[in-house]
Amino acid sequence: MRVFKIIVDDNDRVDAIALTDAPAIEEMFVAFNKQKRVYFNDELKMIVSPLLIPQQLIYRYDENGEYYITIDENNIEKVASKIIGKRIVFNYEHTAKTFDGVELQSVFVSNKKLDINAPEYFNHLPDRTLYIAAKVNNDDVWQMIKSGDVKGVSIEAMFSVVEVEGENAVNTSIAASSDDEQFLNEIL
């Protein structure tokens, strides 16, 4: 099956973070209390989640067929730099429905060499995973989290890609989301 590697350049952008019931990275966020346990704390209302996992193959199927996308550690760092300090919109399942009152509070890439550790609940993930923490000041969204209607996050961005396996090496662009990866240019 074809594999495309995300290459982040100066022209690429992160448009939003979607709250979703089926994140493509197959990791659910945690809502936790001050002791970092999986717990719904109606006072704290925080979620913590991985956003991108290095070298993970993410299965896609769309009008262009079946393929995988992946991202390496260096490009994860570039994605983090595109998010840090920016006002990021949170939406529902990559739709136009956006959520007021969900605010990004922290963005970091775990790095054992720098003693930047993954949150305890995500110790099983590889080093150099990109994490976010968000404050949920919207009671409707918090109820969706507590009820399990949304279980994770997914990045919504425009990235360049290069084919790393398959018969034809191709440079192109894709819109990255958990539901519909769409090629912007026809893949040969």
N, CA and C atoms as a LAMMPS dump frame, in Angstrom:
ITEM: TIMESTEP
0
ITEM: NUMBER OF ATOMS
564
ITEM: BOX BOUNDS ff ff ff
-5.0000000000000000e+02 5.0000000000000000e+02
-5.0000000000000000e+02 5.0000000000000000e+02
-5.0000000000000000e+02 5.0000000000000000e+02
ITEM: ATOMS id mol type element x y z
1 1 1 N 0.855 -1.181 0
2 1 2 C 0 0 0
3 1 3 C 0.898 1.24 0
4 2 1 N 0.444 2.27 -0.645
5 2 2 C 1.213 3.502 -0.736
6 2 3 C 1.319 4.192 0.621
7 3 1 N 2.488 4.815 0.854
8 3 2 C 2.732 5.543 2.095
9 3 3 C 3.232 6.938 1.734
10 4 1 N 2.627 7.951 2.354
11 4 2 C 3.008 9.336 2.131
12 4 3 C 3.492 9.945 3.434
13 5 1 N 4.643 10.584 3.384
14 5 2 C 5.236 11.231 4.549
15 5 3 C 4.914 12.721 4.513
16 6 1 N 4.427 13.242 5.631
17 6 2 C 4.143 14.676 5.74
18 6 3 C 5.46 15.432 5.841
19 7 1 N 5.572 16.453 5.019
20 7 2 C 6.723 17.36 5.026
21 7 3 C 6.164 18.757 5.307
22 8 1 N 6.542 19.348 6.426
23 8 2 C 6 20.646 6.817
24 8 3 C 6.954 21.736 6.331
25 9 1 N 6.403 22.685 5.562
26 9 2 C 7.229 23.802 5.104
27 9 3 C 6.6 25.125 5.528
28 10 1 N 7.219 26.226 5.158
29 10 2 C 6.779 27.554 5.595
30 10 3 C 5.365 27.889 5.155
31 11 1 N 4.911 27.349 4.026
32 11 2 C 3.592 27.681 3.497
33 11 3 C 2.477 26.842 4.095
34 12 1 N 2.812 25.77 4.797
35 12 2 C 1.798 24.902 5.387
36 12 3 C 1.181 25.574 6.612
37 13 1 N -0.029 25.116 6.956
38 13 2 C -0.726 25.76 8.073
39 13 3 C -1.562 24.741 8.842
40 14 1 N -1.828 25.079 10.088
41 14 2 C -2.754 24.323 10.925
42 14 3 C -4.006 25.177 11.045
43 15 1 N -5.131 24.624 10.602
44 15 2 C -6.378 25.385 10.575
45 15 3 C -7.222 25.222 11.832
46 16 1 N -7.22 24.031 12.395
47 16 2 C -8.1 23.768 13.536
48 16 3 C -7.696 22.452 14.19
49 17 1 N -8.297 22.211 15.326
50 17 2 C -8.22 20.914 15.981
51 17 3 C -9.658 20.446 16.144
52 18 1 N -9.942 19.261 15.649
53 18 2 C -11.299 18.721 15.73
54 18 3 C -11.442 17.84 16.956
55 19 1 N -12.563 17.985 17.634
56 19 2 C -12.963 17.029 18.662
57 19 3 C -13.749 15.953 17.921
58 20 1 N -13.343 14.703 18.081
59 20 2 C -13.895 13.63 17.271
60 20 3 C -14.163 12.383 18.095
61 21 1 N -15.044 11.533 17.601
62 21 2 C -15.298 10.278 18.302
63 21 3 C -14.355 9.167 17.846
64 22 1 N -13.608 9.393 16.76
65 22 2 C -12.706 8.357 16.245
66 22 3 C -11.428 9.003 15.714
67 23 1 N -10.515 9.395 16.602
68 23 2 C -9.293 10.039 16.121
69 23 3 C -8.437 9.096 15.279
70 24 1 N -7.866 9.622 14.207
71 24 2 C -7.06 8.808 13.3
72 24 3 C -5.841 8.214 13.99
73 25 1 N -5.317 8.897 15.003
74 25 2 C -4.138 8.381 15.707
75 25 3 C -4.495 7.253 16.667
76 26 1 N -5.789 6.96 16.8
77 26 2 C -6.289 5.859 17.61
78 26 3 C -5.923 5.974 19.084
79 27 1 N -5.765 7.188 19.559
80 27 2 C -5.522 7.459 20.98
81 27 3 C -6.605 8.421 21.454
82 28 1 N -7.236 8.083 22.559
83 28 2 C -8.281 8.932 23.119
84 28 3 C -7.656 9.926 24.093
85 29 1 N -8.277 11.117 24.185
86 29 2 C -7.773 12.071 25.17
87 29 3 C -8.199 11.641 26.553
88 30 1 N -7.634 12.295 27.563
89 30 2 C -8.067 12.062 28.933
90 30 3 C -8.538 13.388 29.508
91 31 1 N -9.563 13.305 30.282
92 31 2 C -10.027 14.438 31.07
93 31 3 C -9.667 14.064 32.5
94 32 1 N -8.883 14.893 33.159
95 32 2 C -8.361 14.433 34.437
96 32 3 C -8.35 15.531 35.486
97 33 1 N -8.136 15.078 36.736
98 33 2 C -8.06 16.005 37.845
99 33 3 C -6.607 16.347 38.134
100 34 1 N -6.366 17.042 39.212
101 34 2 C -5.012 17.501 39.544
102 34 3 C -4.046 16.358 39.823
103 35 1 N -4.555 15.178 40.165
104 35 2 C -3.677 14.036 40.423
105 35 3 C -3.384 13.239 39.16
106 36 1 N -3.773 13.747 37.993
107 36 2 C -3.509 13.119 36.698
108 36 3 C -4.134 11.739 36.568
109 37 1 N -5.279 11.546 37.114
110 37 2 C -6.003 10.301 36.927
111 37 3 C -7.099 10.549 35.903
112 38 1 N -7.49 9.486 35.217
113 38 2 C -8.604 9.622 34.284
114 38 3 C -9.848 9.869 35.125
115 39 1 N -10.381 11.042 34.98
116 39 2 C -11.437 11.468 35.891
117 39 3 C -12.111 12.684 35.288
118 40 1 N -13.406 12.753 35.408
119 40 2 C -14.115 13.93 34.92
120 40 3 C -14.288 14.894 36.073
121 41 1 N -13.502 15.936 36.082
122 41 2 C -13.527 16.922 37.134
123 41 3 C -14.276 18.14 36.608
124 42 1 N -15.486 18.338 37.088
125 42 2 C -16.326 19.415 36.574
126 42 3 C -15.802 20.797 36.918
127 43 1 N -14.862 20.899 37.824
128 43 2 C -14.264 22.185 38.126
129 43 3 C -13.087 22.484 37.196
130 44 1 N -12.217 21.516 36.985
131 44 2 C -11.017 21.725 36.179
132 44 3 C -11.321 21.772 34.678
133 45 1 N -12.123 20.867 34.178
134 45 2 C -12.537 20.802 32.77
135 45 3 C -11.362 20.93 31.805
136 46 1 N -10.434 19.996 31.894
137 46 2 C -9.251 19.967 31.031
138 46 3 C -9.214 18.655 30.254
139 47 1 N -8.696 18.732 29.03
140 47 2 C -8.381 17.526 28.278
141 47 3 C -6.903 17.582 27.898
142 48 1 N -6.28 16.43 27.859
143 48 2 C -4.899 16.296 27.419
144 48 3 C -4.886 15.17 26.402
145 49 1 N -4.178 15.399 25.287
146 49 2 C -4.198 14.399 24.23
147 49 3 C -2.969 14.473 23.357
148 50 1 N -2.538 13.323 22.833
149 50 2 C -1.56 13.38 21.752
150 50 3 C -2.258 13.924 20.512
151 51 1 N -1.511 14.664 19.703
152 51 2 C -2.053 15.199 18.456
153 51 3 C -1.399 14.533 17.255
154 52 1 N -0.096 14.291 17.327
155 52 2 C 0.632 13.583 16.271
156 52 3 C 1.646 12.648 16.913
157 53 1 N 1.743 11.443 16.368
158 53 2 C 2.644 10.42 16.89
159 53 3 C 3.677 10.107 15.81
160 54 1 N 4.973 10.221 16.131
161 54 2 C 5.989 10.011 15.095
162 54 3 C 5.984 8.586 14.543
163 55 1 N 6.169 8.504 13.239
164 55 2 C 6.298 7.24 12.499
165 55 3 C 5.038 6.376 12.511
166 56 1 N 3.936 6.868 13.052
167 56 2 C 2.695 6.096 13.047
168 56 3 C 2.126 6.081 11.627
169 57 1 N 1.717 4.908 11.168
170 57 2 C 1.038 4.803 9.883
171 57 3 C -0.451 4.998 10.113
172 58 1 N -1.006 6.03 9.495
173 58 2 C -2.427 6.346 9.647
174 58 3 C -3.127 5.961 8.351
175 59 1 N -4.034 5.01 8.449
176 59 2 C -4.758 4.491 7.288
177 59 3 C -5.742 5.522 6.759
178 60 1 N -5.781 5.661 5.467
179 60 2 C -6.716 6.553 4.793
180 60 3 C -7.369 5.798 3.639
181 61 1 N -8.612 6.117 3.382
182 61 2 C -9.32 5.591 2.222
183 61 3 C -10.235 6.696 1.729
184 62 1 N -10.04 7.094 0.495
185 62 2 C -10.883 8.123 -0.105
186 62 3 C -10.98 7.891 -1.603
187 63 1 N -11.395 8.898 -2.35
188 63 2 C -11.579 8.75 -3.798
189 63 3 C -10.284 8.394 -4.522
190 64 1 N -9.136 8.586 -3.892
191 64 2 C -7.846 8.228 -4.486
192 64 3 C -7.396 6.823 -4.101
193 65 1 N -8.213 6.107 -3.351
194 65 2 C -7.871 4.753 -2.969
195 65 3 C -7.401 4.645 -1.535
196 66 1 N -6.694 3.552 -1.245
197 66 2 C -6.174 3.291 0.087
198 66 3 C -4.71 3.712 0.163
199 67 1 N -4.333 4.28 1.293
200 67 2 C -2.944 4.67 1.503
201 67 3 C -2.741 4.967 2.983
202 68 1 N -1.489 5.171 3.357
203 68 2 C -1.133 5.579 4.708
204 68 3 C -0.44 6.932 4.645
205 69 1 N -0.579 7.693 5.726
206 69 2 C 0.239 8.884 5.905
207 69 3 C 1.024 8.711 7.196
208 70 1 N 2.16 9.375 7.274
209 70 2 C 3.003 9.307 8.458
210 70 3 C 3.762 10.626 8.59
211 71 1 N 4.349 10.84 9.746
212 71 2 C 5.13 12.052 9.988
213 71 3 C 6.304 11.685 10.892
214 72 1 N 7.458 12.3 10.637
215 72 2 C 8.629 12.017 11.469
216 72 3 C 8.774 13.074 12.565
217 73 1 N 9.753 12.853 13.44
218 73 2 C 9.961 13.706 14.609
219 73 3 C 10.277 15.152 14.233
220 74 1 N 11.11 15.361 13.23
221 74 2 C 11.474 16.73 12.836
222 74 3 C 10.274 17.503 12.32
223 75 1 N 9.418 16.847 11.558
224 75 2 C 8.229 17.531 11.054
225 75 3 C 7.184 17.739 12.141
226 76 1 N 7.169 16.867 13.149
227 76 2 C 6.296 17.1 14.305
228 76 3 C 6.71 18.385 15.013
229 77 1 N 8.002 18.599 15.173
230 77 2 C 8.503 19.842 15.788
231 77 3 C 8.031 21.057 14.981
232 78 1 N 8.043 20.956 13.669
233 78 2 C 7.601 22.066 12.813
234 78 3 C 6.101 22.32 12.978
235 79 1 N 5.321 21.257 13.106
236 79 2 C 3.88 21.423 13.344
237 79 3 C 3.66 22.122 14.681
238 80 1 N 4.385 21.705 15.71
239 80 2 C 4.249 22.334 17.03
240 80 3 C 4.517 23.829 16.932
241 81 1 N 5.533 24.216 16.174
242 81 2 C 5.864 25.639 16.049
243 81 3 C 4.767 26.415 15.324
244 82 1 N 3.967 25.737 14.505
245 82 2 C 2.856 26.398 13.815
246 82 3 C 1.637 26.566 14.726
247 83 1 N 1.616 25.839 15.851
248 83 2 C 0.487 25.909 16.783
249 83 3 C 0.796 26.824 17.966
250 84 1 N 2.02 26.761 18.47
251 84 2 C 2.392 27.505 19.679
252 84 3 C 2.159 28.997 19.478
253 85 1 N 1.443 29.591 20.422
254 85 2 C 1.19 31.021 20.39
255 85 3 C 0.089 31.465 19.446
256 86 1 N -0.558 30.52 18.787
257 86 2 C -1.628 30.852 17.839
258 86 3 C -2.997 30.598 18.47
259 87 1 N -3.979 31.312 17.994
260 87 2 C -5.373 31.047 18.388
261 87 3 C -5.869 29.922 17.497
262 88 1 N -6.073 28.771 18.076
263 88 2 C -6.507 27.588 17.332
264 88 3 C -8.002 27.377 17.554
265 89 1 N -8.714 27.163 16.474
266 89 2 C -10.151 26.899 16.515
267 89 3 C -10.364 25.413 16.785
268 90 1 N -11.307 25.099 17.643
269 90 2 C -11.74 23.717 17.859
270 90 3 C -13.082 23.54 17.167
271 91 1 N -13.214 22.445 16.412
272 91 2 C -14.479 22.182 15.74
273 91 3 C -14.951 20.765 16.035
274 92 1 N -16.122 20.454 15.523
275 92 2 C -16.725 19.14 15.729
276 92 3 C -16.551 18.297 14.474
277 93 1 N -15.773 17.221 14.576
278 93 2 C -15.622 16.23 13.509
279 93 3 C -15.226 16.838 12.155
280 94 1 N -14.383 17.854 12.167
281 94 2 C -13.898 18.499 10.938
282 94 3 C -15.022 19.134 10.128
283 95 1 N -16.014 19.674 10.831
284 95 2 C -17.113 20.364 10.161
285 95 3 C -17.005 21.859 10.449
286 96 1 N -17.943 22.615 9.917
287 96 2 C -17.974 24.059 10.15
288 96 3 C -18.47 24.401 11.556
289 97 1 N -18.951 23.407 12.297
290 97 2 C -19.426 23.641 13.66
291 97 3 C -18.223 23.845 14.573
292 98 1 N -18.009 25.077 15.021
293 98 2 C -16.885 25.392 15.907
294 98 3 C -17.396 25.567 17.333
295 99 1 N -16.458 25.422 18.273
296 99 2 C -16.805 25.517 19.682
297 99 3 C -16.16 26.738 20.309
298 100 1 N -16.976 27.638 20.822
299 100 2 C -16.465 28.713 21.668
300 100 3 C -16.168 28.101 23.032
301 101 1 N -15.229 28.68 23.745
302 101 2 C -14.959 28.24 25.105
303 101 3 C -14.078 26.998 25.213
304 102 1 N -13.423 26.593 24.133
305 102 2 C -12.417 25.532 24.191
306 102 3 C -11.111 26.188 23.767
307 103 1 N -10.191 26.276 24.716
308 103 2 C -8.971 27.051 24.472
309 103 3 C -7.723 26.207 24.69
310 104 1 N -6.83 26.298 23.742
311 104 2 C -5.548 25.614 23.836
312 104 3 C -4.735 26.241 24.951
313 105 1 N -4.272 25.432 25.897
314 105 2 C -3.477 25.951 27.007
315 105 3 C -2.018 25.553 26.932
316 106 1 N -1.749 24.412 26.298
317 106 2 C -0.373 23.935 26.253
318 106 3 C -0.15 23.116 24.99
319 107 1 N 1.03 23.269 24.417
320 107 2 C 1.479 22.487 23.263
321 107 3 C 2.918 22.103 23.546
322 108 1 N 3.231 20.806 23.471
323 108 2 C 4.619 20.414 23.66
324 108 3 C 4.901 19.08 22.986
325 109 1 N 6.166 18.883 22.692
326 109 2 C 6.646 17.632 22.121
327 109 3 C 7.489 16.949 23.195
328 110 1 N 7.136 15.714 23.52
329 110 2 C 7.925 14.991 24.515
330 110 3 C 9.34 14.793 23.978
331 111 1 N 10.315 14.902 24.888
332 111 2 C 11.708 14.769 24.477
333 111 3 C 12.515 14.328 25.7
334 112 1 N 12.807 13.045 25.758
335 112 2 C 13.506 12.491 26.92
336 112 3 C 14.873 13.131 27.129
337 113 1 N 15.568 13.489 26.052
338 113 2 C 16.89 14.106 26.183
339 113 3 C 16.809 15.456 26.889
340 114 1 N 15.679 16.138 26.738
341 114 2 C 15.48 17.439 27.376
342 114 3 C 14.654 17.333 28.656
343 115 1 N 14.338 16.101 29.084
344 115 2 C 13.533 15.847 30.273
345 115 3 C 12.124 16.442 30.146
346 116 1 N 11.586 16.424 28.925
347 116 2 C 10.198 16.831 28.69
348 116 3 C 9.415 15.542 28.505
349 117 1 N 8.731 15.129 29.555
350 117 2 C 8.096 13.819 29.577
351 117 3 C 6.666 13.857 29.064
352 118 1 N 6.246 12.725 28.548
353 118 2 C 4.859 12.552 28.134
354 118 3 C 3.981 12.547 29.382
355 119 1 N 2.729 12.965 29.254
356 119 2 C 1.82 12.812 30.396
357 119 3 C 1.771 11.335 30.815
358 120 1 N 1.634 11.103 32.091
359 120 2 C 1.688 9.758 32.658
360 120 3 C 0.799 8.767 31.912
361 121 1 N -0.388 9.18 31.552
362 121 2 C -1.342 8.289 30.904
363 121 3 C -0.862 7.852 29.517
364 122 1 N 0.062 8.604 28.913
365 122 2 C 0.528 8.32 27.558
366 122 3 C 1.98 7.85 27.51
367 123 1 N 2.474 7.271 28.588
368 123 2 C 3.85 6.776 28.631
369 123 3 C 4.142 5.707 27.578
370 124 1 N 3.123 5.05 27.061
371 124 2 C 3.309 3.995 26.067
372 124 3 C 3.615 4.553 24.668
373 125 1 N 3.424 5.833 24.466
374 125 2 C 3.665 6.436 23.148
375 125 3 C 5.141 6.772 22.969
376 126 1 N 5.597 6.815 21.716
377 126 2 C 7.02 7.079 21.478
378 126 3 C 7.428 8.502 21.849
379 127 1 N 8.712 8.638 22.141
380 127 2 C 9.282 9.961 22.38
381 127 3 C 9.082 10.815 21.132
382 128 1 N 8.951 12.109 21.343
383 128 2 C 8.769 13.119 20.294
384 128 3 C 7.325 13.156 19.758
385 129 1 N 6.379 12.651 20.569
386 129 2 C 4.954 12.785 20.263
387 129 3 C 4.52 14.209 20.593
388 130 1 N 3.655 14.781 19.765
389 130 2 C 3.108 16.124 19.982
390 130 3 C 1.841 16.013 20.827
391 131 1 N 1.798 16.778 21.931
392 131 2 C 0.662 16.775 22.858
393 131 3 C 0.037 18.159 22.942
394 132 1 N -1.248 18.162 23.269
395 132 2 C -1.935 19.415 23.571
396 132 3 C -2.7 19.247 24.88
397 133 1 N -2.941 20.378 25.542
398 133 2 C -3.86 20.44 26.676
399 133 3 C -4.81 21.587 26.386
400 134 1 N -6.087 21.366 26.638
401 134 2 C -7.085 22.396 26.362
402 134 3 C -8.039 22.521 27.541
403 135 1 N -8.423 23.741 27.8
404 135 2 C -9.414 24.061 28.827
405 135 3 C -10.774 24.106 28.153
406 136 1 N -11.756 23.451 28.751
407 136 2 C -13.101 23.386 28.175
408 136 3 C -14.035 24.211 29.052
409 137 1 N -14.299 25.439 28.611
410 137 2 C -15.198 26.335 29.344
411 137 3 C -16.579 26.385 28.7
412 138 1 N -16.934 25.358 28.001
413 138 2 C -18.212 25.268 27.319
414 138 3 C -18.915 24.035 27.876
415 139 1 N -20.021 24.268 28.61
416 139 2 C -20.715 23.17 29.286
417 139 3 C -21.238 22.123 28.31
418 140 1 N -21.697 22.536 27.135
419 140 2 C -22.194 21.576 26.143
420 140 3 C -21.063 20.666 25.653
421 141 1 N -19.91 21.241 25.389
422 141 2 C -18.764 20.444 24.945
423 141 3 C -18.314 19.516 26.074
424 142 1 N -18.288 20.019 27.297
425 142 2 C -17.883 19.177 28.417
426 142 3 C -18.824 17.983 28.565
427 143 1 N -20.11 18.195 28.353
428 143 2 C -21.078 17.081 28.407
429 143 3 C -20.805 16.083 27.288
430 144 1 N -20.425 16.565 26.09
431 144 2 C -20.083 15.665 24.981
432 144 3 C -18.872 14.801 25.341
433 145 1 N -17.914 15.389 26.039
434 145 2 C -16.719 14.655 26.476
435 145 3 C -17.11 13.619 27.524
436 146 1 N -17.87 14.028 28.521
437 146 2 C -18.262 13.121 29.597
438 146 3 C -19.12 11.965 29.096
439 147 1 N -19.968 12.236 28.111
440 147 2 C -20.848 11.192 27.59
441 147 3 C -20.153 10.27 26.593
442 148 1 N -18.963 10.658 26.141
443 148 2 C -18.24 9.839 25.169
444 148 3 C -18.591 10.147 23.729
445 149 1 N -19.367 11.204 23.499
446 149 2 C -19.68 11.594 22.117
447 149 3 C -18.426 12.022 21.364
448 150 1 N -17.483 12.625 22.063
449 150 2 C -16.16 12.91 21.499
450 150 3 C -15.127 12.282 22.426
451 151 1 N -14.116 11.665 21.81
452 151 2 C -13.157 10.887 22.592
453 151 3 C -11.719 11.274 22.324
454 152 1 N -11.498 12.101 21.321
455 152 2 C -10.128 12.432 20.965
456 152 3 C -10.067 13.681 20.119
457 153 1 N -8.848 13.967 19.656
458 153 2 C -8.624 15.15 18.829
459 153 3 C -7.978 14.744 17.52
460 154 1 N -8.105 15.602 16.539
461 154 2 C -7.517 15.37 15.231
462 154 3 C -7.09 16.704 14.657
463 155 1 N -5.899 16.74 14.108
464 155 2 C -5.384 17.972 13.521
465 155 3 C -6.045 18.22 12.173
466 156 1 N -6.338 19.461 11.909
467 156 2 C -6.892 19.878 10.622
468 156 3 C -5.897 20.866 10.043
469 157 1 N -5.195 20.436 8.992
470 157 2 C -4.083 21.224 8.49
471 157 3 C -3.865 20.98 7.007
472 158 1 N -3.063 21.846 6.422
473 158 2 C -2.648 21.687 5.04
474 158 3 C -1.151 21.432 5.038
475 159 1 N -0.744 20.229 4.572
476 159 2 C 0.655 19.843 4.572
477 159 3 C 1.074 19.35 3.188
478 160 1 N 2.336 19.473 2.907
479 160 2 C 2.919 18.843 1.734
480 160 3 C 3.257 17.406 2.098
481 161 1 N 3.253 16.523 1.104
482 161 2 C 3.604 15.137 1.339
483 161 3 C 4.494 14.63 0.213
484 162 1 N 5.228 13.575 0.512
485 162 2 C 6.026 12.889 -0.494
486 162 3 C 5.788 11.396 -0.318
487 163 1 N 5.643 10.688 -1.427
488 163 2 C 5.45 9.247 -1.349
489 163 3 C 6.778 8.59 -0.992
490 164 1 N 6.743 7.727 0.017
491 164 2 C 7.972 7.078 0.468
492 164 3 C 8.01 5.596 0.126
493 165 1 N 6.889 5.031 -0.261
494 165 2 C 6.833 3.64 -0.712
495 165 3 C 5.911 3.588 -1.911
496 166 1 N 6.11 2.647 -2.766
497 166 2 C 5.254 2.493 -3.928
498 166 3 C 6.047 2.666 -5.197
499 167 1 N 5.378 2.53 -6.299
500 167 2 C 6.048 2.565 -7.592
501 167 3 C 6.494 3.956 -7.997
502 168 1 N 5.721 4.973 -7.698
503 168 2 C 6.03 6.326 -8.145
504 168 3 C 6.237 7.249 -6.952
505 169 1 N 7.386 7.87 -6.834
506 169 2 C 7.602 8.883 -5.804
507 169 3 C 6.981 10.173 -6.3
508 170 1 N 6.1 10.761 -5.5
509 170 2 C 5.325 11.913 -5.929
510 170 3 C 5.352 12.972 -4.841
511 171 1 N 5.537 14.221 -5.209
512 171 2 C 5.358 15.335 -4.29
513 171 3 C 3.982 15.916 -4.544
514 172 1 N 3.22 16.163 -3.488
515 172 2 C 1.889 16.731 -3.629
516 172 3 C 1.499 17.36 -2.305
517 173 1 N 0.235 17.661 -2.118
518 173 2 C -0.272 18.192 -0.859
519 173 3 C -1.528 17.446 -0.482
520 174 1 N -1.77 17.346 0.815
521 174 2 C -3.024 16.775 1.296
522 174 3 C -3.56 17.658 2.402
523 175 1 N -4.853 17.577 2.588
524 175 2 C -5.482 18.215 3.738
525 175 3 C -5.571 17.139 4.802
526 176 1 N -4.96 17.371 5.934
527 176 2 C -4.906 16.351 6.982
528 176 3 C -6.078 16.507 7.927
529 177 1 N -6.852 15.434 8.051
530 177 2 C -7.934 15.389 9.029
531 177 3 C -8.196 13.928 9.334
532 178 1 N -8.956 13.66 10.383
533 178 2 C -9.172 12.263 10.767
534 178 3 C -10.209 11.588 9.891
535 179 1 N -11.045 12.33 9.221
536 179 2 C -12.136 11.718 8.483
537 179 3 C -11.842 11.57 6.994
538 180 1 N -11.443 12.625 6.35
539 180 2 C -11.287 12.609 4.906
540 180 3 C -9.985 13.253 4.501
541 181 1 N -8.988 12.42 4.17
542 181 2 C -7.76 12.948 3.607
543 181 3 C -8.056 13.173 2.13
544 182 1 N -7.879 14.382 1.665
545 182 2 C -8.164 14.671 0.273
546 182 3 C -6.908 15.2 -0.388
547 183 1 N -6.553 14.617 -1.491
548 183 2 C -5.409 15.096 -2.228
549 183 3 C -5.785 16.403 -2.927
550 184 1 N -4.914 17.378 -2.852
551 184 2 C -5.162 18.635 -3.529
552 184 3 C -4.704 18.569 -4.976
553 185 1 N -3.714 17.75 -5.21
554 185 2 C -3.236 17.517 -6.564
555 185 3 C -3.439 16.045 -6.872
556 186 1 N -3.755 15.72 -8.097
557 186 2 C -3.948 14.322 -8.492
558 186 3 C -2.666 13.542 -8.263
559 187 1 N -2.77 12.404 -7.627
560 187 2 C -1.603 11.549 -7.421
561 187 3 C -1.53 10.588 -8.589
562 188 1 N -0.352 10.498 -9.169
563 188 2 C -0.142 9.665 -10.366
564 188 3 C -0.28 8.2 -10.056
